[in-house]
Amino acid sequence: MAALDAFADGTGDEVTVVLDAGEPPPAQHVEVLVAARRGRDAADDAIVALLEARGGEGTRVVTSDAELARRARVLGAEVEGAGGFRRRLG
C-alpha cells in the first residue's frame, strides 16, 4: 500500500483499491474499499459498481483479469495490466 500511496501523492491521481476481504490497510492518499459481499468476483463486481456510479470515462482499472477488463472497457474505462503497473511503481 505504501507504493500506491506514494504513487497517488506523486502523481495527484485519485487511486482507489478494492479488496475482496480483510481490514483495509492505512493509507493517506489512496481510497481503500472492501467489497460488501464475499465470494467469487466480489471485488470485480464492486469495481464495476464504482465505475457505474462514478463513470468510467477517464478512469484506469489495473487488472490482469480478462473478464473484469472487458467489463471495465464497456463502461469506458482504460485498462492497464497489473504487471506493467507494478513495474511502473518500482
Secondary structure, DSSP 4 states (H G I P E B T S, - for coil): -HHHHHHHHHH---EEEEESSSPPPP-SSEEEEE-SS-STTHHHHHHHHHHHHH-STT-EEE---HHHHHHHHHTT-EEE-HHHHHHHH-
